[in-house]
Amino acid sequence: MEIYDGSLDKSVGATTHTVRAVSAGRIAELHTDTMTLRRRGRRDDYSLLYCRRGRLLVEEGVLTAGQVWIYPPRVPQRYAVRVCDGVIYHYLHFTGSDLPTLLGELSIPVCTPILAPEGTGELMEKIEADLLHLDAKGALLAEMHALRLLSLLAESREEARTPTLLKRVNDRMEHAFAEPYDAAAYAAMLGVSESRFLHLFKEHEGCSPYERYTAIRMANAKGLLACTALPVGEVGRRCGYADPLYFTQAFKRAVGLSPRAYRKEKGEL
């Protein structure tokens, strides 16, 4: 097995660019098993690996086709390619003044497999082609495509985790329906802005979060009206409505009957 220790790595110094592509390439059709072993990682650069076909042996695990792995600076790197796996992979070394903050805000993890979004391979090829032009325009294009790649990775991460996080939001609504509706708190559970939360909820759930919250409140109100003798005002209070009149109006809008009429109808069944 051939071992590459990183001694010939291209590197650059500190940069004020958000993302600066240092080097990129495509590895395919190897005839010898190889291992990259950078005991101290790369000095200031992040290393992104994209497995396009086959599999890469990364640290103690496996990076399969369609997955990305990111090493941060100064972290030991160990990954291997076996000829029998028929691997094709792309690499990108990049740096930037705000990358630690940017990756954190985008929820892009390091040193863990990430599902690569559609178009990752094409972007990697564009970055490699951009870097062949040793001028400002090539550097700018490489930066643009690298930022687009990070954006797609962030979108892919969001799409993968949104259904699970929305289930947590719905569960929270089910248990906290008597509390005031708090869009900011629910948005924080997803790690997004309130406007983004509204968009994601409607996209995945088919209604607005407030409509879902109101539906949960009304379902509980109907249960209390049908199965208890609690006064209407108390039913409203237990469902988050301090004002009995407002509760009556909201209930009638949602159900088509006043709380008393609904209770009477259910009592006659």
C-alpha positions as CSV (number, residue, x, y, z in Angstrom):
1,M,0.0,0.0,0.0
2,E,1.3,3.4,-0.9
3,I,1.1,6.0,1.9
4,Y,0.9,9.8,1.3
5,D,1.9,11.9,4.3
6,G,0.8,15.3,3.1
7,S,4.3,16.6,2.6
8,L,3.5,17.9,-0.9
9,D,0.3,19.6,0.1
10,K,-0.4,23.0,-1.5
11,S,-1.2,25.5,1.2
12,V,-2.0,29.2,1.5
13,G,-1.8,31.6,4.4
14,A,-4.5,33.4,6.2
15,T,-7.2,34.9,4.1
16,T,-10.1,37.4,4.6
17,H,-12.2,35.5,2.0
18,T,-15.3,33.7,3.4
19,V,-14.2,30.6,1.5
20,R,-11.0,30.3,-0.5
21,A,-10.5,27.1,-2.5
22,V,-6.9,26.0,-2.2
23,S,-6.8,22.9,-4.3
24,A,-9.2,20.3,-5.7
25,G,-9.0,17.1,-7.7
26,R,-10.5,13.8,-8.7
27,I,-9.1,10.4,-7.9
28,A,-10.0,7.4,-10.0
29,E,-8.7,4.2,-11.6
30,L,-6.1,3.6,-9.0
31,H,-3.9,0.5,-9.5
32,T,-2.5,0.4,-6.0
33,D,-4.1,0.5,-2.6
34,T,-3.3,3.9,-1.1
35,M,-3.6,5.7,2.2
36,T,-3.5,9.3,3.1
37,L,-2.0,9.8,6.6
38,R,-1.7,13.4,7.7
39,R,-0.7,13.1,11.4
40,R,-1.2,16.8,12.1
41,G,-3.9,17.4,9.5
42,R,-3.7,20.5,7.3
43,R,-2.4,23.7,8.9
44,D,-5.2,26.1,8.1
45,D,-7.3,24.3,5.6
46,Y,-10.4,22.2,5.7
47,S,-10.4,19.0,3.6
48,L,-13.6,17.9,2.0
49,L,-13.9,14.4,0.5
50,Y,-16.8,13.4,-1.8
51,C,-17.2,9.7,-2.6
52,R,-18.7,9.5,-6.0
53,R,-18.5,5.8,-6.5
54,G,-17.4,2.8,-4.5
55,R,-16.3,3.5,-0.9
56,L,-13.5,5.2,1.0
57,L,-12.2,3.9,4.3
58,V,-12.2,7.0,6.5
59,E,-10.9,6.7,10.1
60,E,-12.7,3.8,11.7
61,G,-15.6,3.9,9.3
62,V,-16.7,3.8,5.6
63,L,-17.7,6.7,3.4
64,T,-20.0,5.3,0.8
65,A,-21.0,6.6,-2.6
66,G,-23.0,9.8,-2.3
67,Q,-21.5,10.9,1.0
68,V,-19.2,13.8,2.0
69,W,-16.7,14.0,4.9
70,I,-15.1,17.2,6.1
71,Y,-11.8,17.4,8.1
72,P,-11.2,20.7,10.0
73,P,-7.7,22.2,10.2
74,R,-5.0,20.6,12.4
75,V,-7.0,17.4,12.9
76,P,-5.2,14.1,12.0
77,Q,-6.4,12.6,8.8
78,R,-6.4,8.9,7.9
79,Y,-8.3,7.6,4.9
80,A,-7.6,4.8,2.5
81,V,-8.6,3.6,-1.0
82,R,-8.6,0.0,-2.1
83,V,-8.4,-0.9,-5.7
84,C,-11.1,-3.6,-5.3
85,D,-13.7,-1.0,-4.2
86,G,-13.6,0.7,-7.6
87,V,-13.7,4.1,-5.9
88,I,-14.0,7.5,-7.5
89,Y,-13.7,10.4,-5.2
90,H,-13.2,14.2,-5.3
91,Y,-11.2,16.2,-2.7
92,L,-11.4,19.9,-2.0
93,H,-9.0,21.8,0.3
94,F,-10.4,25.2,1.4
95,T,-9.9,27.9,4.0
96,G,-11.7,31.0,5.1
97,S,-11.8,33.7,7.8
98,D,-15.3,32.8,9.1
99,L,-15.5,29.1,8.3
100,P,-15.9,27.8,11.9
101,T,-18.8,30.2,12.5
102,L,-20.3,29.6,9.0
103,L,-20.3,25.8,9.3
104,G,-21.8,26.0,12.8
105,E,-24.6,28.3,11.6
106,L,-25.3,26.1,8.7
107,S,-25.3,23.0,10.9
108,I,-22.7,21.3,8.7
109,P,-20.8,18.8,10.9
110,V,-17.2,17.8,10.6
111,C,-15.6,14.3,10.9
112,T,-18.9,12.6,10.2
113,P,-20.6,11.3,7.0
114,I,-22.9,13.7,5.3
115,L,-25.4,12.9,2.6
116,A,-24.3,14.7,-0.5
117,P,-27.0,16.7,-2.3
118,E,-27.6,16.3,-6.0
119,G,-25.1,18.2,-8.1
120,T,-22.1,17.8,-5.7
121,G,-20.0,16.0,-8.3
122,E,-20.6,18.7,-10.9
123,L,-19.7,21.5,-8.4
124,M,-16.5,19.7,-7.5
125,E,-15.6,19.4,-11.2
126,K,-16.2,23.1,-11.6
127,I,-14.0,24.1,-8.7
128,E,-11.2,21.9,-10.0
129,A,-11.6,23.6,-13.5
130,D,-11.7,27.0,-11.9
131,L,-8.4,26.4,-10.1
132,L,-6.6,25.6,-13.3
133,H,-6.8,29.4,-14.1
134,L,-4.2,31.0,-12.0
135,D,-5.9,34.4,-11.9
136,A,-8.3,36.5,-9.9
137,K,-11.3,35.4,-12.1
138,G,-10.5,31.7,-11.5
139,A,-10.2,32.2,-7.8
140,L,-13.5,34.1,-7.7
141,L,-15.3,31.4,-9.6
142,A,-13.9,28.7,-7.3
143,E,-15.0,30.7,-4.3
144,M,-18.5,31.1,-5.7
145,H,-18.8,27.3,-6.5
146,A,-17.4,26.4,-3.0
147,L,-20.0,28.6,-1.3
148,R,-22.7,27.0,-3.5
149,L,-21.5,23.6,-2.4
150,L,-21.7,24.6,1.3
151,S,-25.2,26.0,0.7
152,L,-26.3,22.8,-0.9
153,L,-24.9,20.8,2.0
154,A,-26.8,23.0,4.4
155,E,-30.0,22.5,2.5
156,S,-29.5,18.8,2.4
157,R,-28.9,18.7,6.2
158,E,-32.0,20.7,6.7
159,E,-34.2,18.5,4.6
160,A,-32.9,15.4,6.3
161,R,-33.5,16.7,9.8
162,T,-36.7,18.7,9.3
163,P,-39.2,15.9,9.6
164,T,-37.7,14.7,12.9
165,L,-37.6,18.2,14.3
166,L,-41.1,18.9,13.2
167,K,-42.3,15.8,15.0
168,R,-40.7,17.3,18.1
169,V,-42.5,20.6,17.5
170,N,-45.9,18.8,17.1
171,D,-45.2,16.7,20.2
172,R,-44.5,19.9,22.1
173,M,-47.7,21.5,20.8
174,E,-49.7,18.4,22.0
175,H,-48.3,18.9,25.5
176,A,-48.2,22.7,25.7
177,F,-51.5,23.7,24.0
178,A,-52.7,25.5,27.1
179,E,-49.7,27.8,27.0
180,P,-49.5,30.9,24.7
181,Y,-48.5,30.1,21.1
182,D,-44.8,30.9,20.8
183,A,-43.5,30.9,17.2
184,A,-40.0,32.0,18.3
185,A,-39.7,29.0,20.6
186,Y,-40.7,26.5,17.9
187,A,-38.4,28.1,15.4
188,A,-35.6,27.8,17.9
189,M,-36.3,24.1,18.1
190,L,-35.5,23.9,14.4
191,G,-32.6,26.4,14.6
192,V,-34.2,28.6,12.0
193,S,-35.9,32.1,11.8
194,E,-39.6,32.4,12.4
195,S,-40.3,33.1,8.7
196,R,-38.3,30.0,7.8
197,F,-40.1,27.9,10.4
198,L,-43.5,29.0,9.0
199,H,-42.4,28.0,5.5
200,L,-41.0,24.6,6.5
201,F,-44.1,23.8,8.6
202,K,-46.5,24.6,5.9
203,E,-44.4,22.8,3.3
204,H,-44.3,19.6,5.4
205,E,-47.5,19.7,7.4
206,G,-49.9,21.3,4.9
207,C,-51.1,24.0,7.3
208,S,-49.6,26.9,9.3
209,P,-48.2,26.1,12.8
210,Y,-50.8,28.3,14.4
211,E,-53.6,26.5,12.6
212,R,-52.2,23.2,13.9
213,Y,-51.9,24.7,17.4
214,T,-55.5,25.9,17.3
215,A,-56.7,22.4,16.0
216,I,-55.0,20.8,19.0
217,R,-56.6,23.2,21.4
218,M,-60.0,22.6,19.8
219,A,-59.6,18.8,19.9
220,N,-58.9,19.0,23.6
221,A,-61.8,21.4,24.2
222,K,-64.2,19.1,22.4
223,G,-63.0,16.2,24.6
224,L,-63.6,18.2,27.8
225,L,-67.0,19.5,26.7
226,A,-68.2,16.0,25.7
227,C,-66.8,14.1,28.7
228,T,-66.9,16.5,31.6
229,A,-69.3,18.9,33.3
230,L,-66.7,21.6,33.5
231,P,-68.1,25.2,32.9
232,V,-67.4,26.5,29.4
233,G,-65.1,29.2,30.8
234,E,-63.0,26.5,32.7
235,V,-62.8,24.4,29.5
236,G,-61.5,27.5,27.7
237,R,-59.0,28.3,30.4
238,R,-57.6,24.7,30.3
239,C,-57.2,25.0,26.6
240,G,-55.3,28.3,26.7
241,Y,-58.1,30.8,26.5
242,A,-58.3,33.2,29.5
243,D,-61.3,35.1,28.0
244,P,-64.4,32.9,27.9
245,L,-66.0,35.0,25.2
246,Y,-62.9,34.8,23.0
247,F,-62.9,31.0,23.5
248,T,-66.5,30.7,22.5
249,Q,-65.9,32.8,19.4
250,A,-62.8,30.8,18.5
251,F,-64.6,27.5,19.1
252,K,-67.5,28.4,17.0
253,R,-65.2,29.5,14.1
254,A,-63.4,26.2,14.3
255,V,-66.2,23.8,14.9
256,G,-69.3,25.5,13.6
257,L,-71.1,25.3,16.9
258,S,-70.9,27.2,20.2
259,P,-69.3,25.2,23.1
260,R,-72.8,24.8,24.8
261,A,-74.4,23.7,21.5
262,Y,-71.6,21.2,20.9
263,R,-72.0,19.8,24.5
264,K,-75.7,19.5,24.1
265,E,-75.3,17.7,20.7
266,K,-72.8,15.2,22.1
267,G,-75.0,14.7,25.2
268,E,-78.0,13.7,23.0
269,L,-76.0,11.1,21.0
